[in-house]
Each structure stands twice: as structure tokens, then as C-alpha cells.
Amino acid sequence: MAAANVLVCVKRVPDSTEEVVLSEDAQSVDGRASGFTMSAHEECAVELAVQLAAGGGEAAVMTLGDADAVEQLRNALAVGCTAATHVVAPESYRFGPVDVSREIAAVVRAHEEEGRTHDLLLLGNDAADSGDFQVGIRLAYELGRPVVNGANTLTLEDGDDGPVVVAVGEGPDGQETYRVPLPAVVTIREGGVEPRYPSVPGRLKAKKVAIEERQPLSEPTGPGRVRLVLPPPTPSAVQILGEGPEAAPAVVDVLEKLGVLTK
């Protein structure tokens, strides 16, 4: 099989390289100071979608979020995706894994009715902000498709009964390989491919792409969480070894403990 039609699902999340701050109700991560991005898992999923669609398929991207989430769609378009769908949800934090999987499935079914098929659905292995990891499995169950979690690389093959996706990832006992018939759902973990980043020509081209907008299928039931909690900061301690030449023996002892010096 030369190429596939792939739909990759992304989420606008706060940049985790900065200090993590919770919203006042502790239901989400506040990214107003840190800025927003998509997770490293999803960047790799976008790259795989573009690779698998090369040669005649379509790499499409979708998100559920507020108006600003268009930024993440444009970034995916700038690196090779050719179509985008935005499920407009101003209060996206109200959507839990059940809600999100239902909305993605609704987009897939609507596209099928319009004559657009998605052979492969790609998602990040887990949400970078809330830690939710259920969407891929729930989506596969909703659509009646097989699912593989935590793949690093994907390739396509022609199987005896039709096209097959070969998903390779790291399991508890080493590398694991799954061959799954299409259509299928796969969640991606970073590390298997190097994501490309938007170029100036790519961004200019992405601005010209018309983004499909859809409304949520129904009111969200919610994530079911009580609150998010930040882990306590890692304690740090400072030991004063001394001052001037008198501190030299203590410094030598420390270097010996670290293995830098040997007796």
C-alpha cells in the first residue's frame, strides 16, 4: 500500500517547558503566561501522518478547542497536512475523554458521509496538560476499530485481507510490533521520528487553507475530575564546604564520592 488517508488529532496545551500554573478552579493548566503549543507526542503524530499520506493519500488534522486553537491547526498545515477541521468549543476544558472521543467519531462519520474516508486515526499517547490517556481507546471502541497504544513508528503494508499498519513501540520487555488491519486507531509516543517544524513558506501556504468548522455534537458530560494538583517542588540543599584554602580537603572528598577523583 503506497499511502493512506490519515486524520491526526491535536490539542492546544500550555507550553510545559515553563512553570506550570493551575487555573483558579484547579480544573486546567493556565497557559496565559507560558504560551501554548501541541505536545511532543502530537508533533510526532503529525509527522507520521504526513509521511504515511505521501504518494497519494491525505493528511488531515483536527482539534477541539476555542478560537485560538486554530494556531495549532495552522502549524500542522504548515508542515504538510492539507486539510483541517475545528470543532469550536470555547470552554474545551469541560470536555472529558468521553466527550472528546465522541466528537472525533462524529467528525469521522460526517466525513465518511461526504465521501472522505480516514483509514488511520492518530492521536498523542496522552494529554500533555491533564494527563488523560483514554481518548484513543474510547475512540476505537466508538468506531469499532482496532487500536494500538504508544507506538513510536508506523509503516504500511499490503496484507492478505487488505492494507495493514505496522506499529512499533517500546513495551515492558522491549520492542513490540503490531500488525493491525485498516481502518485503525493508533496513539503515538514521541521518540520514533523527528518532527519537522514550520518554515516561512509553509506558514504562508497554511494561511490560505480554509479550515472546516463544526459545532460540538452535544453538551459535554465533563472530565469527572475533582481538581488537578501540582506535585511539591523538589527540595534542594546547599552544603558549605568552607572558605579559602581550608576548604580544599572537603572539595577533594566530594569529588572522590562523585567518582571524579580516585585515591
N, C-alpha and C positions, 0 to 999 in steps of 0.2 A: 504494500500500500504506500503510495507516494506521499500523500498528505491527508490531513483530517481537518474538519471544521471544529474549532475549539472555542469554547467560551470560558474565559478566566474571570473569576470573581475577586474583586479587591475591596478594601475597606480603608477609609480615611482615618488615620490614627495619629495621636501625638508622637512627635519625634522622641524616641526613648533614649537618645544619646544625651539629652538634657535632664535636669532634675524633674522627677515625677511629682506632680501635684494633683490631688484629687479635687473634684468639684465640691461645692458646698454640701450637697446631699450625699456625697461619697458613692454615687452611683456610676461615675465615669471618671476618666482621667482628663484633667483640664490641660488642653494644649495651647492655650492662648499665648503663653509666654515662650514655649518651646518650639512652636511651629508644628506643621502636620506633614505626614508622608504616608507611604504604604509600607507594610512590613517587609523585611528581607525575604521571608518565605514567599510573599506575593510577587516581589520583584523577580524571583527565580521562576515563579509560575508563569508570569508574563513572558519571560524569555523562552521558556519551553513551549508556550502556546505559539509564539512567532515561529520557532523552529519547526514545530510539527505541522504548521499550516503552510510552510514554504513548499511551492511546487503545485499549487492549485487549490489549497484549502483556504479557510477563512479563520483569522484570529480575531475574535471579538472580545470585548471587555465589558463588564457591568459592575455597578455598585449600588448600594442602598445608602442614602445619606442626604444631608442638607445641600443647599445650593453650592456651597464651597467644595463639595466632593467632586465637582467637575474637574478640579485641578488634577486629581489622581487619574481620572479617565483620560485627560489630555496627555498626561505623562505616558500612559500606556500606548496611546495613539502615536505619540512621538517616537516610540521605539519599535513600531512595526505592526501594532494592531490596526485593523482597518474599519472597525465598526464599534460603537459604544452605546450602552443602554444605561440610563439613570433612573432608578426608582426613587422618586423625590420624597424624602421623609425628613422634614425639618427637625423632628425630635427622634433621631435614629437611635439614641441610647435606650429608648423604650422598647426596641425590638430585640427580643431574645433569640437564641438559636432556633427555636421552633418557628418563630416569625420569619427570620431571615431565610431559612431553608424553604419555607412555603413561598416566599416572594421570588426566590430564584427559580423554583419549579414553575411558577406562574409565567415567568418570562420565557423559559424554555418551551412551555406548551404554546404560548402565544406565538412564538417564532415558528414553531412547527406548523401551526395553522396557516401562517403566512408563507410557508414553503421554505423556511430556513431551518436546517437541522444542525444540531450541535452534537457531533459524535463523542466529544470528550469535554467534560466539565472539570476545570482545575480550580482549586482553592488553596489558600495558605493552610499549613498544618494546624495553626491555632491563631486566635485573635491576639494581636500584639498589645492591645490595651487592657482588655478584660480577662484574657486567658481562656475564653471559650474555645472548645475544640470539638463541638458536637455537630457543627453545620454540615460538614461533608458527609457524615454518616446519615444524618437525618435527611439530607437532600437525596442521597442514593435510595433510601427507603421510600421517600415520597414518590420518586420517579420509577422505582422498581429496577434500578441499575446496580451492577456490581461496583464495589468501592475498594480502593487501596489507600491506606493512610501512610503518610510520612515518606513518600518516595523522593529520591534525590534526582534521578534521571528517568527520562521516558523515551522510548523508541516505538515505532510502528512496524508491525509485521502482517503478512497475509497468512491467516490461519486456515485450517481445513474447512471451517464453517463460516469464514468471514474475517474481517480485519481484527487484529489483536493489538492491544497496547502492552508493552513490556515495561513494567515499573520496577526499578531497582532502588532499594533503600537499606538503611542500617537497622538491623534488629538486635535483640539482646544477645544473640550468639554469633553475630557477624552479619555479613551481607545477605540480604534476602531478595529474591527475584520472583515477581508475579507476572503471569501472562493472563490478561483479562480481555474477554471479548468486548467489542464496542457495540453500543454506546456504554460509557462507563463514567465514573466519578473518581478523581484522584486528588488527594491533598498532598501538597508539596512542602518539603522541608529544605531550607537553604543549604548550600554546600555542594550541590551536584553540578551546577552551571554558574557561569559568571554573567550576571545580568548586565545588559547594555544600558547606557544612560542617555537621556535625550540630547540630541545635537541641536544647533540653531536651525538648520534646515528642517529637521524633524519636528521641532516645535512649530515652525511656520506652517508646515503641512498639516499638523494636527489641528491648528486653529480653524482650518477650512472644513473639517469633518462635522457634519450635522449629527448631534447627539440625540438619540431617541429618548424621550421622556415618558415615563409611565407612573401612575399613581399606585400606592400600595393596594393590595388585594382586599385587605380588611384591617380593622383595628388590631394593634399588637396586643398579645397577652402579657408581654413583659419577660424579662430575663429570669425572674424568680429569685434574684439575689437580694440579700438584706443590705449589704454595703460592701464596698471594696476597702481593704486595709493595707496600708503600706508596711512593709517589714521594718523593724527598728534599724537605725543606722549601725553599720559595723563599728564597734568600739575600736579606738586607736589609743596606743600608749607610747609615751616617749621616755626613754631611759637616758639620763645624763651620765656619761662615762667619766667626766672630769673636765678639767681645763688645762690647756697648755701641755707641756711635755709629760706631766704626771698622768695624763690620760692614755698615753701610748700603750702600756701593757693591757689595759682594758680593751682597747681597739683591736689589738692582736688576738685577744681571747675571742672576741666576737667574730673576727674573720676566720679563725680556726673552726668555730662552731658552724659557720656557714659553708665550710669546705673550701674557702678561697685560699687559705694557707694551710700547710701541713707542718707538723713538728719534725 
